[in-house]
Amino acid sequence: MDSNKSDILKKVYLVYLAVALLGIAIVAKVLYIQVVEGDKWRDQAKKLSIKYEKTEAIRGNILASDGSLLAASIPVFDLRMDVGNTHYNDDFFYENVDSLALCLSNLFQDRSKQEYKQLLTRARKNNNRYLLLKRNITYTHLKKVRKFPIFRLGKFKGGIIAEARNRRELPFRWLAFRTIGWDKEGKDNDVGLEGAYSGILEGESGQRLMQRIGSGAYRPLNDETEIEPQNGHDILTTIDINIQDVAEDALMRQLIVNEADHGCAILMEVETGFIVAIANLGKNKEGFYEEKYNYAIGESSEPGSTFKLASLISALDEGLVKLTDTVDTQGGSVRFANRIMKDSHEGGYGRISVQRAFELSSNVGISKTIYKAYRDKPQQFIDKLYSMRLNQKLGLDIPGEGNPSIKDTKSSIWSKVSLPWMSIGYEVALTPLQTLVFYNAVANNGKIVKPQFIKEIRLAGEVVQTFEPVILTESITKNPETLPQVRKMLEAVVEKGTATNLRNPVYKIAGKTGTAQIAQNNSGYNKSNYKASFVGYFPADNPKYSCIVVINNPSKGVYYGGSISGPVFKEIADKVYATRLDPERKPADSLPGTLPVIASGCMKDLETIMKEINVQWRTDSTPYEYATLHGTDSSLKIEPRKIAELQIPDVTGMGARDAVYLLESAGLRVQIKGKGQVKRQSIPAGAKVKKGSNCIIELG
């Protein structure tokens, strides 16, 4: 019995000893980990719970030539809350959560007060240190939120977390949209100035320390190692926002009236090559026009009759042709090998001078002239075109320039009819901008300048780089008598040729109409598919600006360049002349005293117009964004036009641009009929907005 007790005691002793030894081993291991391997494991834990995160720099602004914003980075914030904050106790939280929920609900109107309260109390119970309340709030909203209950305790005690990032905004919406462009990080489809100057605009990112707080979420730590981002540079463009607006409006109206597929318009300074306006509009799947492609710089196609200028310059400069030479238009058609060349004017023009053939845009006259000059030496014609740089890209700073195409006689597709057809703008390809640059050289005494979109690069308001004109070719001609003859010929097109509708008593325009059938891939030319263009410069006697307008596939039966593209050119030129070339013009001395006036639109625009024509008006002292001008010229008053949220705005009396902007901002799809001011809108003002609804506005 005693031996049994002794065995039991021994076993108990051994168990205690084993437990003691195990405890000693555990303590020893803990001490070893803490003392010997402590730094290693602490570093490992830190790596798992703390990381550096890139902080975004504010992207630089893109500015119009007068400093107006074309593209800007607007800060937006994700609003979060450290609901498990220990700077206040539960009693304080539950005393104020009701008021906080009410404030959040009233401001954002996305949840009820009760829903916000449930969200916050649940997060408090779960010790949520990183609760998302609202994404993409504005700075204005953030300032209000900081004054809400609990949050007003401050950044740390109140538990408010505002994570900032930048959102790109276009204040003028679609204006010059494709030229302003975009930059998509990590992708190859960068467009326009945003893409071309991304490295300058984007600045340098900073970094900050973030701590993991569970469930894969991180929150920022305030740490002396934080590196502030360096904001990007601003770029001052050559775009005049007022001229751009006119160009787009005029182009839009012609596209709508002629039910055309797409079109573009470009205005350039003759001496500098600075692009003052560039409009690109194409019809989308829904039948509305938008800037969906930069046709001006990217669409390389057969220019048609506008290319006749290059053909005649070649022959004139080489002494092979004189403008006084005559050519028989042969009843309006002539055969070259197996093809027949025709004039648009049935019966032709009889025997006329080469200059008159150009003025009337006679295909037969020009092709026969060039064929006679170069039929035994066609490569000489091609070489002359090459010497005028017509086969080279312009080297634009923005991506997407189309390739010019002028084949030579060694090409596998050269044929017996290539020379006469190339002479009138077929079997060659140029973009609208490449064509404009050539005409600009004629206005610029033969000098080809590179088209440019940027005047300055700025940082914090200071100019760090200025862009000067870039000369690509000193002269497109060798004979000093060539260009004066050509300029007179271009003036005659407007004075007595195919563009007499552009003639006016105030200033002279020089240029050339173009009407080209558009090739349908391998199916030949479609006689119902045309491209109408007008390209030239003004004032003709002292050229300051050059301009091209191209409208593709008009479908209302009118397709001549002078009739379709000419009016757009004229409207742009009139605006430029009135605002830039004749700044000392006198305002109207008087207007009929009983003239009724009514107009609506942007209040600043209405005030500018009244100041410009020196007319007095009465207005409410309170500023409003939109207003209506009414009364007679002797007693005018500007009254505010309030735009209510969630209601269809009243756009009657407005121009197309203001009306479309307001209706699209309300979430509607807009269709325009007619031109002038809005007379009727299909959805009545004050009706409840239904996103995506179609609204037709009738102008007159």
MARKE-501071 format. One line per 4 residues: number of its first residue (from 1); their letters; for each residue x, y, z of C-alpha. Coordinates in steps of 0.05 Angstrom, whole numbers, plus 5000, padded with zeros to 4 digits. Layout:
NUM = A = X/Y/Z | ... .
//
This chain:
1 = MDSN = 5000/5000/5000 | 5056/5047/5018 | 5092/5030/4954 | 5029/5047/4915 .
5 = KSDI = 5025/5116/4949 | 5099/5126/4935 | 5089/5111/4861 | 5031/5159/4857 .
9 = LKKV = 5070/5214/4891 | 5127/5203/4843 | 5081/5209/4784 | 5050/5272/4811 .
13 = YLVY = 5118/5300/4823 | 5139/5284/4752 | 5076/5317/4724 | 5089/5380/4765 .
17 = LAVA = 5161/5379/4743 | 5141/5371/4670 | 5091/5428/4676 | 5144/5472/4709 .
21 = LLGI = 5195/5456/4656 | 5144/5470/4601 | 5127/5536/4634 | 5201/5553/4640 .
25 = AIVA = 5210/5535/4566 | 5152/5579/4545 | 5176/5637/4586 | 5246/5627/4558 .
29 = KVLY = 5219/5626/4487 | 5178/5688/4499 | 5239/5724/4528 | 5281/5699/4469 .
33 = IQVV = 5230/5725/4419 | 5223/5791/4455 | 5296/5804/4470 | 5335/5767/4417 .
37 = EGDK = 5286/5767/4358 | 5244/5826/4380 | 5268/5875/4328 | 5258/5824/4272 .
41 = WRDQ = 5186/5809/4290 | 5169/5881/4305 | 5194/5900/4236 | 5153/5843/4205 .
45 = AKKL = 5090/5866/4242 | 5102/5937/4219 | 5109/5915/4147 | 5043/5878/4152 .
49 = SIKY = 5005/5936/4184 | 5038/5998/4155 | 5052/6017/4083 | 5068/6077/4040 .
53 = EKTE = 5015/6102/3993 | 5024/6148/3934 | 4989/6216/3942 | 4964/6247/3878 .
57 = AIRG = 4991/6314/3854 | 4940/6365/3828 | 4942/6361/3752 | 4956/6428/3718 .
61 = NILA = 4902/6468/3684 | 4892/6477/3610 | 4875/6549/3595 | 4846/6587/3536 .
65 = SDGS = 4887/6644/3507 | 4853/6694/3555 | 4865/6650/3616 | 4796/6619/3619 .
69 = LLAA = 4795/6547/3643 | 4787/6494/3589 | 4805/6436/3635 | 4817/6437/3710 .
73 = SIPV = 4828/6388/3766 | 4773/6395/3818 | 4786/6364/3886 | 4734/6314/3910 .
77 = FDLR = 4734/6275/3975 | 4714/6208/4002 | 4683/6222/4070 | 4698/6170/4124 .
81 = MDVG = 4693/6168/4200 | 4733/6136/4255 | 4671/6116/4293 | 4711/6075/4344 .
85 = NTHY = 4747/6139/4364 | 4768/6138/4437 | 4773/6213/4444 | 4700/6214/4468 .
89 = NDDF = 4659/6163/4506 | 4596/6125/4487 | 4552/6173/4525 | 4577/6232/4483 .
93 = FYEN = 4569/6192/4419 | 4497/6170/4432 | 4478/6240/4455 | 4501/6269/4387 .
97 = VDSL = 4491/6214/4336 | 4418/6233/4324 | 4438/6304/4305 | 4496/6281/4262 .
101 = ALCL = 4451/6232/4225 | 4401/6288/4211 | 4455/6335/4185 | 4484/6282/4139 .
105 = SNLF = 4415/6264/4112 | 4396/6336/4098 | 4462/6351/4063 | 4469/6289/4019 .
109 = QDRS = 4396/6268/4013 | 4417/6196/3997 | 4394/6163/4062 | 4342/6180/4114 .
113 = KQEY = 4361/6205/4182 | 4343/6137/4212 | 4387/6100/4161 | 4447/6144/4178 .
117 = KQLL = 4435/6134/4252 | 4433/6058/4245 | 4496/6060/4202 | 4534/6101/4254 .
121 = TRAR = 4510/6063/4317 | 4526/5996/4285 | 4596/6021/4267 | 4606/6045/4339 .
125 = KNNN = 4588/5977/4367 | 4634/5943/4317 | 4691/5992/4332 | 4694/6011/4258 .
129 = RYLL = 4753/6058/4250 | 4743/6072/4176 | 4669/6077/4160 | 4652/6103/4090 .
133 = LKRN = 4598/6155/4092 | 4599/6187/4022 | 4643/6186/3961 | 4661/6244/3915 .
137 = ITYT = 4637/6302/3958 | 4658/6372/3940 | 4702/6418/3982 | 4640/6460/3995 .
141 = HLKK = 4605/6400/4025 | 4668/6382/4065 | 4669/6451/4097 | 4596/6442/4119 .
145 = VRKF = 4609/6371/4145 | 4666/6396/4189 | 4615/6438/4227 | 4568/6379/4242 .
149 = PIFR = 4559/6350/4312 | 4618/6305/4334 | 4658/6326/4272 | 4664/6396/4299 .
153 = LGKF = 4711/6369/4352 | 4765/6371/4299 | 4803/6326/4252 | 4827/6276/4305 .
157 = KGGI = 4779/6282/4363 | 4719/6284/4317 | 4742/6224/4277 | 4730/6256/4209 .
161 = IAEA = 4771/6228/4152 | 4770/6263/4084 | 4810/6228/4030 | 4823/6276/3973 .
165 = RNRR = 4833/6262/3899 | 4825/6303/3836 | 4771/6298/3784 | 4781/6329/3715 .
169 = ELPF = 4728/6378/3695 | 4715/6415/3630 | 4681/6481/3647 | 4660/6491/3574 .
173 = RWLA = 4638/6418/3567 | 4643/6397/3493 | 4678/6460/3469 | 4743/6437/3433 .
177 = FRTI = 4733/6371/3470 | 4777/6328/3424 | 4832/6379/3421 | 4834/6386/3497 .
181 = GWDK = 4831/6310/3499 | 4846/6264/3558 | 4901/6223/3589 | 4884/6153/3613 .
185 = EGKD = 4938/6126/3659 | 4970/6061/3634 | 4933/6063/3568 | 4955/6080/3497 .
189 = NDVG = 4894/6119/3475 | 4916/6187/3501 | 4883/6244/3462 | 4895/6317/3449 .
193 = LEGA = 4932/6365/3494 | 4919/6324/3557 | 4955/6265/3525 | 5011/6305/3491 .
197 = YSGI = 5029/6346/3552 | 5012/6295/3605 | 5083/6294/3633 | 5081/6370/3643 .
201 = LEGE = 5010/6372/3670 | 5012/6314/3719 | 5066/6339/3767 | 5101/6293/3816 .
205 = SGQR = 5065/6248/3865 | 5080/6249/3939 | 5074/6193/3991 | 5044/6183/4060 .
209 = LMQR = 5045/6129/4113 | 4981/6087/4119 | 4964/6040/4177 | 4922/5977/4170 .
213 = IGSG = 4861/5978/4215 | 4830/5912/4197 | 4790/5880/4141 | 4842/5903/4091 .
217 = AYRP = 4827/5977/4104 | 4881/6029/4117 | 4878/6098/4146 | 4930/6154/4139 .
221 = LNDE = 4981/6167/4194 | 5008/6236/4207 | 5082/6225/4200 | 5143/6269/4189 .
225 = TEIE = 5163/6223/4132 | 5103/6246/4089 | 5125/6275/4023 | 5081/6329/3994 .
229 = PQNG = 5063/6322/3920 | 5089/6374/3870 | 5030/6401/3830 | 5032/6401/3754 .
233 = HDIL = 5045/6459/3706 | 4990/6498/3672 | 4989/6505/3596 | 4963/6567/3562 .
237 = TTID = 4933/6548/3495 | 4924/6588/3432 | 4849/6575/3432 | 4804/6637/3435 .
241 = INIQ = 4742/6612/3471 | 4696/6664/3439 | 4719/6647/3368 | 4716/6573/3385 .
245 = DVAE = 4644/6582/3407 | 4626/6617/3342 | 4661/6564/3300 | 4625/6506/3334 .
249 = DALM = 4557/6541/3331 | 4564/6558/3257 | 4589/6488/3240 | 4534/6456/3281 .
253 = RQLI = 4479/6495/3245 | 4505/6476/3176 | 4511/6403/3195 | 4439/6403/3221 .
257 = VNEA = 4409/6442/3163 | 4444/6397/3111 | 4438/6333/3152 | 4512/6320/3141 .
261 = DHGC = 4551/6264/3173 | 4609/6305/3202 | 4651/6366/3193 | 4707/6409/3220 .
265 = AILM = 4731/6481/3221 | 4800/6509/3236 | 4824/6580/3245 | 4898/6595/3247 .
269 = EVET = 4942/6657/3253 | 4980/6667/3188 | 5047/6689/3215 | 5052/6646/3278 .
273 = GFIV = 5014/6582/3260 | 4976/6588/3327 | 4909/6552/3324 | 4855/6601/3347 .
277 = AIAN = 4796/6554/3339 | 4787/6481/3319 | 4717/6450/3317 | 4701/6377/3302 .
281 = LGKN = 4630/6351/3301 | 4603/6284/3280 | 4536/6250/3283 | 4531/6195/3336 .
285 = KEGF = 4487/6133/3336 | 4428/6172/3365 | 4433/6224/3309 | 4462/6280/3352 .
289 = YEEK = 4527/6317/3337 | 4586/6314/3384 | 4662/6319/3384 | 4674/6245/3376 .
293 = YNYA = 4736/6249/3331 | 4787/6301/3312 | 4772/6302/3237 | 4813/6366/3228 .
297 = IGES = 4880/6332/3243 | 4864/6258/3235 | 4820/6248/3173 | 4865/6241/3113 .
301 = SEPG = 4824/6238/3049 | 4820/6264/2978 | 4816/6340/2983 | 4784/6351/2915 .
305 = STFK = 4785/6420/2883 | 4824/6455/2938 | 4884/6416/2913 | 4881/6453/2847 .
309 = LASL = 4920/6509/2879 | 4980/6464/2890 | 4976/6439/2818 | 4976/6509/2789 .
313 = ISAL = 5030/6535/2835 | 5075/6477/2811 | 5065/6494/2737 | 5069/6569/2747 .
317 = DEGL = 5131/6567/2790 | 5167/6524/2739 | 5147/6569/2681 | 5106/6516/2647 .
321 = VKLT = 5040/6554/2649 | 5016/6626/2649 | 4950/6648/2679 | 4933/6683/2613 .
325 = DTVD = 4941/6617/2574 | 4875/6590/2548 | 4845/6521/2552 | 4786/6491/2516 .
329 = TQGG = 4738/6458/2565 | 4709/6417/2508 | 4636/6420/2526 | 4650/6401/2598 .
333 = SVRF = 4683/6333/2589 | 4748/6303/2565 | 4775/6232/2560 | 4841/6211/2591 .
337 = ANRI = 4858/6140/2571 | 4798/6099/2594 | 4765/6151/2639 | 4724/6213/2626 .
341 = MKDS = 4735/6276/2665 | 4673/6320/2674 | 4658/6390/2698 | 4601/6403/2746 .
345 = HEGG = 4574/6454/2696 | 4542/6417/2639 | 4566/6440/2571 | 4630/6467/2600 .
349 = YGRI = 4654/6539/2594 | 4683/6540/2524 | 4754/6566/2515 | 4775/6604/2577 .
353 = SVQR = 4839/6628/2610 | 4875/6585/2661 | 4858/6636/2715 | 4785/6633/2696 .
357 = AFEL = 4787/6557/2698 | 4812/6563/2770 | 4760/6615/2789 | 4704/6570/2762 .
361 = SSNV = 4738/6507/2789 | 4735/6473/2721 | 4760/6402/2728 | 4770/6397/2653 .
365 = GISK = 4806/6463/2648 | 4856/6449/2705 | 4868/6376/2688 | 4882/6392/2614 .
369 = TIYK = 4929/6449/2634 | 4970/6405/2682 | 4968/6345/2635 | 4995/6387/2578 .
373 = AYRD = 5051/6414/2623 | 5073/6348/2654 | 5049/6290/2610 | 5120/6275/2586 .
377 = KPQQ = 5151/6286/2655 | 5099/6268/2709 | 5152/6254/2761 | 5173/6327/2756 .
381 = FIDK = 5102/6346/2778 | 5107/6298/2837 | 5176/6324/2856 | 5150/6395/2856 .
385 = LYSM = 5092/6375/2903 | 5144/6341/2948 | 5186/6405/2949 | 5126/6442/2976 .
389 = RLNQ = 5124/6391/3033 | 5055/6364/3015 | 5077/6292/3026 | 5101/6303/3097 .
393 = KLGL = 5067/6305/3164 | 5066/6371/3202 | 5096/6340/3265 | 5039/6363/3310 .
397 = DIPG = 5049/6362/3385 | 4983/6328/3396 | 4975/6255/3373 | 4933/6229/3316 .
401 = EGNP = 4956/6266/3254 | 4935/6230/3190 | 4986/6211/3138 | 4988/6252/3074 .
405 = SIKD = 4990/6209/3011 | 5020/6232/2945 | 5044/6174/2904 | 5101/6179/2853 .
409 = TKSS = 5107/6148/2784 | 5143/6087/2812 | 5082/6067/2853 | 5047/6002/2834 .
413 = IWSK = 4981/6040/2830 | 5006/6095/2783 | 4965/6094/2719 | 4954/6133/2655 .
417 = VSLP = 4900/6174/2689 | 4938/6189/2754 | 4967/6255/2731 | 4902/6289/2709 .
421 = WMSI = 4863/6261/2768 | 4916/6281/2819 | 4917/6351/2789 | 4845/6363/2814 .
425 = GYEV = 4853/6330/2882 | 4839/6256/2871 | 4886/6198/2881 | 4919/6240/2935 .
429 = ALTP = 4902/6248/3009 | 4911/6305/3058 | 4880/6323/3125 | 4841/6389/3131 .
433 = LQTL = 4897/6418/3173 | 4950/6399/3122 | 4910/6433/3068 | 4901/6495/3111 .
437 = VFYN = 4976/6499/3125 | 4990/6500/3050 | 4941/6557/3038 | 4969/6592/3099 .
441 = AVAN = 5037/6590/3066 | 5009/6628/3006 | 4983/6682/3054 | 5050/6681/3092 .
445 = NGKI = 5094/6698/3032 | 5109/6626/3018 | 5132/6608/3089 | 5104/6544/3120 .
449 = VKPQ = 5096/6549/3195 | 5080/6491/3241 | 5010/6493/3271 | 5015/6501/3346 .
453 = FIKE = 4964/6497/3403 | 5006/6522/3461 | 5032/6592/3477 | 5061/6584/3546 .
457 = IRLA = 5075/6535/3602 | 5065/6564/3672 | 5078/6542/3743 | 5041/6577/3800 .
461 = GEVV = 5024/6634/3752 | 5096/6645/3729 | 5115/6633/3656 | 5169/6580/3651 .
465 = QTFE = 5167/6569/3575 | 5143/6608/3516 | 5129/6578/3448 | 5153/6615/3386 .
469 = PVIL = 5132/6603/3313 | 5167/6544/3281 | 5185/6550/3207 | 5181/6485/3169 .
473 = TESI = 5197/6513/3099 | 5222/6582/3082 | 5185/6585/3016 | 5141/6539/2974 .
477 = TKNP = 5161/6576/2910 | 5226/6596/2876 | 5199/6648/2827 | 5182/6714/2863 .
481 = ETLP = 5126/6727/2813 | 5088/6664/2830 | 5055/6681/2896 | 5029/6751/2876 .
485 = QVRK = 4994/6718/2816 | 4966/6663/2859 | 4939/6711/2911 | 4902/6751/2858 .
489 = MLEA = 4874/6686/2832 | 4848/6667/2901 | 4816/6735/2910 | 4782/6728/2843 .
493 = VVEK = 4748/6663/2866 | 4709/6705/2917 | 4701/6767/2873 | 4675/6732/2810 .
497 = GTAT = 4683/6657/2818 | 4651/6600/2857 | 4650/6637/2924 | 4616/6703/2908 .
501 = NLRN = 4570/6692/2968 | 4629/6708/3013 | 4641/6776/2981 | 4630/6835/3028 .
505 = PVYK = 4644/6910/3027 | 4682/6912/3093 | 4742/6866/3081 | 4767/6819/3027 .
509 = IAGK = 4770/6743/3030 | 4814/6700/2987 | 4805/6626/2980 | 4782/6565/2942 .
513 = TGTA = 4719/6523/2942 | 4724/6447/2940 | 4673/6394/2923 | 4697/6322/2922 .
517 = QIAQ = 4662/6256/2913 | 4682/6209/2969 | 4711/6141/2952 | 4673/6082/2982 .
521 = NNSG = 4731/6035/2997 | 4738/5990/2936 | 4669/6006/2908 | 4689/6069/2872 .
525 = YNKS = 4657/6138/2881 | 4586/6147/2906 | 4552/6204/2869 | 4509/6219/2930 .
529 = NYKA = 4568/6223/2978 | 4606/6288/2975 | 4655/6330/3015 | 4645/6405/3012 .
533 = SFVG = 4701/6452/3033 | 4725/6523/3032 | 4796/6544/3051 | 4827/6613/3048 .
537 = YFPA = 4851/6673/3087 | 4832/6744/3105 | 4838/6803/3099 | 4863/6786/3030 .
541 = DNPK = 4905/6850/3023 | 4940/6839/3090 | 4929/6767/3112 | 4924/6755/3187 .
545 = YSCI = 4882/6692/3192 | 4872/6630/3150 | 4813/6583/3157 | 4786/6518/3129 .
549 = VVIN = 4716/6488/3135 | 4701/6418/3112 | 4632/6385/3114 | 4624/6312/3096 .
553 = NPSK = 4565/6278/3064 | 4510/6331/3064 | 4445/6297/3047 | 4396/6353/3029 .
557 = GVYY = 4417/6358/2956 | 4466/6416/2964 | 4539/6396/2965 | 4581/6452/2935 .
561 = GGSI = 4635/6481/2980 | 4616/6553/2969 | 4544/6540/2989 | 4555/6494/3049 .
565 = SGPV = 4624/6508/3079 | 4629/6580/3055 | 4577/6608/3103 | 4612/6577/3163 .
569 = FKEI = 4678/6608/3140 | 4643/6675/3132 | 4612/6673/3201 | 4679/6657/3234 .
573 = ADKV = 4715/6711/3192 | 4663/6763/3210 | 4671/6749/3284 | 4747/6753/3280 .
577 = YATR = 4745/6816/3239 | 4697/6850/3287 | 4734/6831/3351 | 4807/6826/3330 .
581 = LDPE = 4820/6864/3266 | 4777/6926/3276 | 4779/6938/3351 | 4769/7013/3344 .
585 = RKPA = 4702/7006/3309 | 4649/7053/3337 | 4589/7023/3372 | 4521/7036/3341 .
589 = DSLP = 4506/7110/3351 | 4432/7099/3357 | 4380/7046/3350 | 4306/7056/3334 .
593 = GTLP = 4274/7079/3399 | 4216/7030/3396 | 4254/6967/3376 | 4228/6909/3419 .
597 = VIAS = 4282/6867/3448 | 4278/6799/3480 | 4335/6750/3492 | 4355/6699/3544 .
601 = GCMK = 4420/6666/3563 | 4481/6672/3607 | 4475/6737/3647 | 4548/6755/3637 .
605 = DLET = 4540/6747/3561 | 4478/6792/3560 | 4514/6846/3600 | 4575/6841/3554 .
609 = IMKE = 4531/6851/3492 | 4496/6912/3523 | 4563/6943/3541 | 4591/6928/3472 .
613 = INVQ = 4535/6965/3436 | 4534/7021/3488 | 4462/7009/3511 | 4439/7022/3583 .
617 = WRTD = 4399/6971/3621 | 4368/6960/3689 | 4382/6898/3730 | 4372/6867/3798 .
621 = STPY = 4435/6877/3839 | 4436/6804/3857 | 4481/6763/3809 | 4449/6704/3773 .
625 = EYAT = 4478/6655/3723 | 4421/6661/3672 | 4375/6718/3656 | 4325/6747/3607 .
629 = LHGT = 4334/6814/3572 | 4269/6847/3551 | 4236/6914/3537 | 4255/6963/3483 .
633 = DSSL = 4325/6989/3469 | 4307/7053/3505 | 4283/7016/3566 | 4318/6949/3575 .
637 = KIEP = 4317/6906/3636 | 4355/6843/3654 | 4316/6798/3700 | 4342/6734/3731 .
641 = RKIA = 4319/6667/3704 | 4322/6617/3760 | 4340/6546/3744 | 4306/6499/3793 .
645 = ELQI = 4335/6431/3808 | 4297/6369/3784 | 4253/6412/3739 | 4257/6424/3664 .
649 = PDVT = 4289/6492/3653 | 4256/6546/3611 | 4303/6555/3552 | 4258/6597/3506 .
653 = GMGA = 4293/6658/3479 | 4362/6627/3489 | 4414/6610/3437 | 4426/6537/3420 .
657 = RDAV = 4489/6530/3463 | 4459/6556/3528 | 4395/6516/3516 | 4431/6451/3502 .
661 = YLLE = 4478/6461/3561 | 4420/6471/3610 | 4378/6414/3583 | 4435/6365/3580 .
665 = SAGL = 4456/6385/3651 | 4386/6366/3673 | 4398/6297/3643 | 4359/6304/3578 .
669 = RVQI = 4378/6286/3507 | 4370/6347/3461 | 4351/6352/3388 | 4357/6419/3352 .
673 = KGKG = 4312/6442/3295 | 4323/6507/3257 | 4370/6564/3276 | 4367/6628/3317 .
677 = QVKR = 4335/6631/3386 | 4293/6578/3419 | 4220/6589/3403 | 4191/6524/3430 .
681 = QSIP = 4213/6465/3473 | 4178/6398/3469 | 4179/6386/3544 | 4147/6445/3581 .
685 = AGAK = 4187/6485/3631 | 4174/6465/3703 | 4159/6393/3688 | 4193/6339/3730 .
689 = VKKG = 4258/6316/3700 | 4261/6244/3674 | 4333/6227/3660 | 4347/6206/3588 .
693 = SNCI = 4283/6237/3559 | 4287/6269/3490 | 4273/6343/3486 | 4266/6377/3418 .
697 = IELG = 4281/6452/3415 | 4256/6492/3356 | 4297/6553/3337 | 4274/6610/3295 .
//
